[in-house]
């Protein structure tokens, strides 16, 4: 989203950088070549030159999230050979003036004084040698950082907390980790639900920027209180879990050792996690000290919250707000499919300059015009699950709209179905389209596909194809513990020595072994009994039939199952 303020900042910054380049030529000014009297070392032991590479874990790419792996980037040369000889600046860089969000964050920092700690130094060196990575993170953070900073201040927390998504997700709203953590704040499903983040077919609150920020700050507040006001311990607990930190503290106390963060025996990931946040905070506070140029971000809202009290097609949201559909998804990454959740009010984010036009246009659009409806004539052999998949909706919604009690539907009758205003492929950032994009990515090795059979797990497939479980899950945008549904297409990247094994695995096409059957519930049946009989999981039975957890099966109820005939006895 290009705005006038961004253009203005770009012009200001070009002038600023031009002035930096021009100054060394002026010997009578306040800057002189470093060769004149030798370089003046910074207060820490980090050189003013490009820092050396370290073996530290890469910031923003912990083993807990799927933030991008930063490219190797050289430090910009424009400041490398210039040494300041006077503390009085000739100009105020964009991130040091009163209108800069970076300055606002710096002023609110409370976790200072750790820049000489060896573990923090290692992380500072990494960040300071990856200018382009910081540029990408700043670009992704720009729409959300002001909103997050407002919430941090409202909760009277250190401003460093606003930078925690840099470490968690590199500000990637669609980030998903091998540990099933999602969103800017990387909530796992259970913790997300505990803090009020709803998760269903249509919507995942862990990726809702507003809701997840409130939940994360609430969780951090609980941890801060639990650890007696020690923010470093609270942050460590946010990463590894409260129980792990308490166990480490008790262990140290038993041995008579200090029980602060720096002395605890924690995992490699958690030992690096807190230093990463302290390191990025130090660089934000003192960018020129580390030869870093921060992309300017104005200290003003970039997005506005708007209320929509009905289900709405996201393509219509884009049209009403006069923005691209991709921008709608990037600002509202919680929505998995083409529309918001039915029968619920939602808070959407739109560019702040589009708030008025969106609200005006929305008020003119009746609720029954915010999505399209289609009459579908039921064909022989069709089931509610098949129809739901075809139209990108859920069995539960079909039953609710059409007042269908059971699962039996009759040929020739009609169903009223909510449908997208555009073809589903046009919604390029839905959950399904993002998955397809990952399948189309190019990686080293030979690309191979596997069609999931009943009972397949990532562990089984990793053994068959001789690839690590985490890699296999990452290639497909999933977590190792995610359930694999029969018929799902997985992508694998293999080397020559693995091809023979793969050809043997594919001797029998998996898709040919899957059959759809219908089972009539008998007295005494349960989901556990049926799942064991047909070698499927209870979760699969619920998903295929839109069953609500805790609701009992009724004799005569008709269930749809997708079974692997090679696994039946």
DAPEGI-V953210 format. One record per residue. N is the residue number from 0. RES is the residue in three letters. BURIAL is 1 if it has 24 or more other ideal C-beta (glycine too) atoms within 12 Angstrom, else 0. Layout:
n->N res->RES burial->BURIAL
n->N res->RES burial->BURIAL
This chain:
n->0 res->UNK burial->1
n->1 res->UNK burial->0
n->2 res->UNK burial->0
n->3 res->UNK burial->0
n->4 res->UNK burial->1
n->5 res->UNK burial->1
n->6 res->UNK burial->0
n->7 res->UNK burial->0
n->8 res->UNK burial->1
n->9 res->UNK burial->0
n->10 res->UNK burial->0
n->11 res->UNK burial->1
n->12 res->UNK burial->1
n->13 res->UNK burial->0
n->14 res->UNK burial->0
n->15 res->UNK burial->1
n->16 res->UNK burial->0
n->17 res->UNK burial->0
n->18 res->UNK burial->1
n->19 res->UNK burial->1
n->20 res->UNK burial->0
n->21 res->UNK burial->0
n->22 res->UNK burial->1
n->23 res->UNK burial->1
n->24 res->UNK burial->0
n->25 res->UNK burial->0
n->26 res->UNK burial->0
n->27 res->UNK burial->0
n->28 res->UNK burial->0
n->29 res->UNK burial->0
n->30 res->UNK burial->1
n->31 res->UNK burial->0
n->32 res->UNK burial->0
n->33 res->UNK burial->0
n->34 res->UNK burial->0
n->35 res->UNK burial->0
n->36 res->UNK burial->0
n->37 res->UNK burial->0
n->38 res->UNK burial->0
n->39 res->UNK burial->0
n->40 res->UNK burial->0
n->41 res->UNK burial->1
n->42 res->UNK burial->0
n->43 res->UNK burial->1
n->44 res->UNK burial->0
n->45 res->UNK burial->1
n->46 res->UNK burial->0
n->47 res->UNK burial->1
n->48 res->UNK burial->0
n->49 res->UNK burial->1
n->50 res->UNK burial->1
n->51 res->UNK burial->0
n->52 res->UNK burial->0
n->53 res->UNK burial->1
n->54 res->UNK burial->0
n->55 res->UNK burial->1
n->56 res->UNK burial->1
n->57 res->UNK burial->1
n->58 res->UNK burial->1
n->59 res->UNK burial->1
n->60 res->UNK burial->1
n->61 res->UNK burial->1
n->62 res->UNK burial->1
n->63 res->UNK burial->1
n->64 res->UNK burial->1
n->65 res->UNK burial->1
n->66 res->UNK burial->1
n->67 res->UNK burial->1
n->68 res->UNK burial->0
n->69 res->UNK burial->1
n->70 res->UNK burial->0
n->71 res->UNK burial->0
n->72 res->UNK burial->0
n->73 res->UNK burial->0
n->74 res->UNK burial->1
n->75 res->UNK burial->1
n->76 res->UNK burial->0
n->77 res->UNK burial->0
n->78 res->UNK burial->1
n->79 res->UNK burial->1
n->80 res->UNK burial->0
n->81 res->UNK burial->1
n->82 res->UNK burial->1
n->83 res->UNK burial->1
n->84 res->UNK burial->0
n->85 res->UNK burial->0
n->86 res->UNK burial->0
n->87 res->UNK burial->0
n->88 res->UNK burial->0
n->89 res->UNK burial->0
n->90 res->UNK burial->0
n->91 res->UNK burial->0
n->92 res->UNK burial->1
n->93 res->UNK burial->1
n->94 res->UNK burial->1
n->95 res->UNK burial->1
n->96 res->UNK burial->0
n->97 res->UNK burial->0
n->98 res->UNK burial->0
n->99 res->UNK burial->1
n->100 res->UNK burial->1
n->101 res->UNK burial->1
n->102 res->UNK burial->1
n->103 res->UNK burial->1
n->104 res->UNK burial->1
n->105 res->UNK burial->1
n->106 res->UNK burial->0
n->107 res->UNK burial->1
n->108 res->UNK burial->1
n->109 res->UNK burial->1
n->110 res->UNK burial->1
n->111 res->UNK burial->0
n->112 res->UNK burial->0
n->113 res->UNK burial->1
n->114 res->UNK burial->1
n->115 res->UNK burial->0
n->116 res->UNK burial->1
n->117 res->UNK burial->0
n->118 res->UNK burial->1
n->119 res->UNK burial->1
n->120 res->UNK burial->1
n->121 res->UNK burial->1
n->122 res->UNK burial->1
n->123 res->UNK burial->1
n->124 res->UNK burial->1
n->125 res->UNK burial->1
n->126 res->UNK burial->1
n->127 res->UNK burial->1
n->128 res->UNK burial->1
n->129 res->UNK burial->1
n->130 res->UNK burial->1
n->131 res->UNK burial->0
n->132 res->UNK burial->1
n->133 res->UNK burial->1
n->134 res->UNK burial->1
n->135 res->UNK burial->1
n->136 res->UNK burial->1
n->137 res->UNK burial->1
n->138 res->UNK burial->1
n->139 res->UNK burial->1
n->140 res->UNK burial->1
n->141 res->UNK burial->1
n->142 res->UNK burial->1
n->143 res->UNK burial->1
n->144 res->UNK burial->1
n->145 res->UNK burial->1
n->146 res->UNK burial->1
n->147 res->UNK burial->1
n->148 res->UNK burial->1
n->149 res->UNK burial->1
n->150 res->UNK burial->1
n->151 res->UNK burial->1
n->152 res->UNK burial->0
n->153 res->UNK burial->0
n->154 res->UNK burial->1
n->155 res->UNK burial->0
n->156 res->UNK burial->1
n->157 res->UNK burial->1
n->158 res->UNK burial->1
n->159 res->UNK burial->1
n->160 res->UNK burial->1
n->161 res->UNK burial->1
n->162 res->UNK burial->1
n->163 res->UNK burial->1
n->164 res->UNK burial->1
n->165 res->UNK burial->1
n->166 res->UNK burial->1
n->167 res->UNK burial->1
n->168 res->UNK burial->1
n->169 res->UNK burial->1
n->170 res->UNK burial->1
n->171 res->UNK burial->1
n->172 res->UNK burial->1
n->173 res->UNK burial->1
n->174 res->UNK burial->1
n->175 res->UNK burial->1
n->176 res->UNK burial->1
n->177 res->UNK burial->1
n->178 res->UNK burial->1
n->179 res->UNK burial->1
n->180 res->UNK burial->1
n->181 res->UNK burial->1
n->182 res->UNK burial->1
n->183 res->UNK burial->1
n->184 res->UNK burial->1
n->185 res->UNK burial->1
n->186 res->UNK burial->1
n->187 res->UNK burial->1
n->188 res->UNK burial->1
n->189 res->UNK burial->0
n->190 res->UNK burial->1
n->191 res->UNK burial->1
n->192 res->UNK burial->0
n->193 res->UNK burial->0
n->194 res->UNK burial->1
n->195 res->UNK burial->0
n->196 res->UNK burial->1
n->197 res->UNK burial->1
n->198 res->UNK burial->1
n->199 res->UNK burial->1
n->200 res->UNK burial->1
n->201 res->UNK burial->1
n->202 res->UNK burial->1
n->203 res->UNK burial->1
n->204 res->UNK burial->1
n->205 res->UNK burial->1
n->206 res->UNK burial->1
n->207 res->UNK burial->1
n->208 res->UNK burial->1
n->209 res->UNK burial->1
n->210 res->UNK burial->1
n->211 res->UNK burial->1
n->212 res->UNK burial->1
n->213 res->UNK burial->1
n->214 res->UNK burial->1
n->215 res->UNK burial->1
n->216 res->UNK burial->1
n->217 res->UNK burial->1
n->218 res->UNK burial->1
n->219 res->UNK burial->1
n->220 res->UNK burial->1
n->221 res->UNK burial->0
n->222 res->UNK burial->1
n->223 res->UNK burial->1
n->224 res->UNK burial->0
n->225 res->UNK burial->0
n->226 res->UNK burial->1
n->227 res->UNK burial->0
n->228 res->UNK burial->0
n->229 res->UNK burial->0
n->230 res->UNK burial->1
n->231 res->UNK burial->1
n->232 res->UNK burial->1
n->233 res->UNK burial->1
n->234 res->UNK burial->1
n->235 res->UNK burial->1
n->236 res->UNK burial->1
n->237 res->UNK burial->1
n->238 res->UNK burial->1
n->239 res->UNK burial->1
n->240 res->UNK burial->1
n->241 res->UNK burial->1
n->242 res->UNK burial->0
n->243 res->UNK burial->1
n->244 res->UNK burial->1
n->245 res->UNK burial->0
n->246 res->UNK burial->0
n->247 res->UNK burial->1
n->248 res->UNK burial->1
n->249 res->UNK burial->0
n->250 res->UNK burial->0
n->251 res->UNK burial->0
n->252 res->UNK burial->0
n->253 res->UNK burial->0
n->254 res->UNK burial->0
n->255 res->UNK burial->0
n->256 res->UNK burial->0
n->257 res->UNK burial->0
n->258 res->UNK burial->1
n->259 res->UNK burial->0
n->260 res->UNK burial->1
n->261 res->UNK burial->1
n->262 res->UNK burial->0
n->263 res->UNK burial->1
n->264 res->UNK burial->1
n->265 res->UNK burial->1
n->266 res->UNK burial->0
n->267 res->UNK burial->0
n->268 res->UNK burial->1
n->269 res->UNK burial->1
n->270 res->UNK burial->1
n->271 res->UNK burial->1
n->272 res->UNK burial->1
n->273 res->UNK burial->1
n->274 res->UNK burial->1
n->275 res->UNK burial->1
n->276 res->UNK burial->1
n->277 res->UNK burial->1
n->278 res->UNK burial->1
n->279 res->UNK burial->1
n->280 res->UNK burial->1
n->281 res->UNK burial->1
n->282 res->UNK burial->1
n->283 res->UNK burial->1
n->284 res->UNK burial->1
n->285 res->UNK burial->1
n->286 res->UNK burial->1
n->287 res->UNK burial->1
n->288 res->UNK burial->1
n->289 res->UNK burial->1
n->290 res->UNK burial->1
n->291 res->UNK burial->1
n->292 res->UNK burial->1
n->293 res->UNK burial->1
n->294 res->UNK burial->1
n->295 res->UNK burial->1
n->296 res->UNK burial->1
n->297 res->UNK burial->1
n->298 res->UNK burial->1
n->299 res->UNK burial->1
n->300 res->UNK burial->1
n->301 res->UNK burial->1
n->302 res->UNK burial->1
n->303 res->UNK burial->1
n->304 res->UNK burial->1
n->305 res->UNK burial->1
n->306 res->UNK burial->0
n->307 res->UNK burial->1
n->308 res->UNK burial->0
n->309 res->UNK burial->1
n->310 res->UNK burial->1
n->311 res->UNK burial->1
n->312 res->UNK burial->1
n->313 res->UNK burial->1
n->314 res->UNK burial->1
n->315 res->UNK burial->1
n->316 res->UNK burial->1
n->317 res->UNK burial->1
n->318 res->UNK burial->1
n->319 res->UNK burial->1
n->320 res->UNK burial->1
n->321 res->UNK burial->0
n->322 res->UNK burial->1
n->323 res->UNK burial->1
n->324 res->UNK burial->1
n->325 res->UNK burial->0
n->326 res->UNK burial->1
n->327 res->UNK burial->1
n->328 res->UNK burial->1
n->329 res->UNK burial->1
n->330 res->UNK burial->1
n->331 res->UNK burial->1
n->332 res->UNK burial->1
n->333 res->UNK burial->1
n->334 res->UNK burial->1
n->335 res->UNK burial->1
n->336 res->UNK burial->1
n->337 res->UNK burial->1
n->338 res->UNK burial->1
n->339 res->UNK burial->1
n->340 res->UNK burial->1
n->341 res->UNK burial->1
n->342 res->UNK burial->0
n->343 res->UNK burial->0
n->344 res->UNK burial->0
n->345 res->UNK burial->1
n->346 res->UNK burial->1
n->347 res->UNK burial->1
n->348 res->UNK burial->1
n->349 res->UNK burial->1
n->350 res->UNK burial->1
n->351 res->UNK burial->1
n->352 res->UNK burial->0
n->353 res->UNK burial->1
n->354 res->UNK burial->1
n->355 res->UNK burial->0
n->356 res->UNK burial->0
n->357 res->UNK burial->1
n->358 res->UNK burial->0
n->359 res->UNK burial->0
n->360 res->UNK burial->1
n->361 res->UNK burial->1
n->362 res->UNK burial->0
n->363 res->UNK burial->0
n->364 res->UNK burial->0
n->365 res->UNK burial->0
n->366 res->UNK burial->0
n->367 res->UNK burial->0
n->368 res->UNK burial->0
n->369 res->UNK burial->1
n->370 res->UNK burial->1
n->371 res->UNK burial->1
n->372 res->UNK burial->1
n->373 res->UNK burial->0
n->374 res->UNK burial->0
n->375 res->UNK burial->1
n->376 res->UNK burial->0
n->377 res->UNK burial->1
n->378 res->UNK burial->0
n->379 res->UNK burial->0
n->380 res->UNK burial->0
n->381 res->UNK burial->1
n->382 res->UNK burial->1
n->383 res->UNK burial->1
n->384 res->UNK burial->1
n->385 res->UNK burial->1
n->386 res->UNK burial->1
n->387 res->UNK burial->1
n->388 res->UNK burial->1
n->389 res->UNK burial->0
n->390 res->UNK burial->1
n->391 res->UNK burial->1
n->392 res->UNK burial->1
n->393 res->UNK burial->1
n->394 res->UNK burial->1
n->395 res->UNK burial->1
n->396 res->UNK burial->1
n->397 res->UNK burial->1
n->398 res->UNK burial->1
n->399 res->UNK burial->0
n->400 res->UNK burial->1
n->401 res->UNK burial->1
n->402 res->UNK burial->0
n->403 res->UNK burial->1
n->404 res->UNK burial->0
n->405 res->UNK burial->1
n->406 res->UNK burial->1
n->407 res->UNK burial->0
n->408 res->UNK burial->1
n->409 res->UNK burial->0
n->410 res->UNK burial->0
n->411 res->UNK burial->0
n->412 res->UNK burial->0
n->413 res->UNK burial->0
n->414 res->UNK burial->1
n->415 res->UNK burial->1
n->416 res->UNK burial->1
n->417 res->UNK burial->1
n->418 res->UNK burial->1
n->419 res->UNK burial->1
n->420 res->UNK burial->1
n->421 res->UNK burial->0
n->422 res->UNK burial->0
n->423 res->UNK burial->1
n->424 res->UNK burial->0
n->425 res->UNK burial->0
n->426 res->UNK burial->1
n->427 res->UNK burial->1
n->428 res->UNK burial->1
n->429 res->UNK burial->1
n->430 res->UNK burial->1
n->431 res->UNK burial->0
n->432 res->UNK burial->1
n->433 res->UNK burial->1
n->434 res->UNK burial->1
n->435 res->UNK burial->0
n->436 res->UNK burial->0
n->437 res->UNK burial->1
n->438 res->UNK burial->1
n->439 res->UNK burial->0
n->440 res->UNK burial->0
n->441 res->UNK burial->0
n->442 res->UNK burial->0
n->443 res->UNK burial->0
n->444 res->UNK burial->0
n->445 res->UNK burial->0
n->446 res->UNK burial->0
n->447 res->UNK burial->1
n->448 res->UNK burial->1
n->449 res->UNK burial->1
n->450 res->UNK burial->1
n->451 res->UNK burial->1
n->452 res->UNK burial->1
n->453 res->UNK burial->1
n->454 res->UNK burial->1
n->455 res->UNK burial->1
n->456 res->UNK burial->1
n->457 res->UNK burial->1
n->458 res->UNK burial->0
n->459 res->UNK burial->0
n->460 res->UNK burial->1
n->461 res->UNK burial->1
n->462 res->UNK burial->0
n->463 res->UNK burial->1
n->464 res->UNK burial->1
n->465 res->UNK burial->1
n->466 res->UNK burial->1
n->467 res->UNK burial->0
n->468 res->UNK burial->1
n->469 res->UNK burial->0
n->470 res->UNK burial->1
n->471 res->UNK burial->1
n->472 res->UNK burial->1
n->473 res->UNK burial->1
n->474 res->UNK burial->1
n->475 res->UNK burial->1
n->476 res->UNK burial->1
n->477 res->UNK burial->1
n->478 res->UNK burial->1
n->479 res->UNK burial->1
n->480 res->UNK burial->0
n->481 res->UNK burial->1
n->482 res->UNK burial->1
n->483 res->UNK burial->1
n->484 res->UNK burial->1
n->485 res->UNK burial->1
n->486 res->UNK burial->1
n->487 res->UNK burial->1
n->488 res->UNK burial->1
n->489 res->UNK burial->1
n->490 res->UNK burial->1
n->491 res->UNK burial->1
n->492 res->UNK burial->1
n->493 res->UNK burial->1
n->494 res->UNK burial->0
n->495 res->UNK burial->0
n->496 res->UNK burial->0
n->497 res->UNK burial->0
n->498 res->UNK burial->0
n->499 res->UNK burial->0
n->500 res->UNK burial->0
n->501 res->UNK burial->1
n->502 res->UNK burial->0
n->503 res->UNK burial->0
n->504 res->UNK burial->1
n->505 res->UNK burial->0
n->506 res->UNK burial->0
n->507 res->UNK burial->0
n->508 res->UNK burial->0
n->509 res->UNK burial->1
n->510 res->UNK burial->0
n->511 res->UNK burial->0
n->512 res->UNK burial->1
n->513 res->UNK burial->1
n->514 res->UNK burial->0
n->515 res->UNK burial->1
n->516 res->UNK burial->0
n->517 res->UNK burial->1
n->518 res->UNK burial->1
n->519 res->UNK burial->0
n->520 res->UNK burial->1
n->521 res->UNK burial->0
n->522 res->UNK burial->0
n->523 res->UNK burial->0
n->524 res->UNK burial->1
n->525 res->UNK burial->0
n->526 res->UNK burial->1
n->527 res->UNK burial->0
n->528 res->UNK burial->0
n->529 res->UNK burial->1
n->530 res->UNK burial->1
n->531 res->UNK burial->0
n->532 res->UNK burial->0
n->533 res->UNK burial->1
n->534 res->UNK burial->1
n->535 res->UNK burial->1
n->536 res->UNK burial->1
n->537 res->UNK burial->1
n->538 res->UNK burial->0
n->539 res->UNK burial->1
n->540 res->UNK burial->1
n->541 res->UNK burial->1
n->542 res->UNK burial->1
n->543 res->UNK burial->1
n->544 res->UNK burial->1
n->545 res->UNK burial->1
n->546 res->UNK burial->1
n->547 res->UNK burial->0
n->548 res->UNK burial->0
n->549 res->UNK burial->0
n->550 res->UNK burial->0
n->551 res->UNK burial->0
n->552 res->UNK burial->1
n->553 res->UNK burial->0
n->554 res->UNK burial->0
n->555 res->UNK burial->0
n->556 res->UNK burial->1
n->557 res->UNK burial->1
n->558 res->UNK burial->1
n->559 res->UNK burial->1
n->560 res->UNK burial->1
n->561 res->UNK burial->1
n->562 res->UNK burial->1
n->563 res->UNK burial->1
n->564 res->UNK burial->0
n->565 res->UNK burial->0
n->566 res->UNK burial->0
n->567 res->UNK burial->0
n->568 res->UNK burial->0
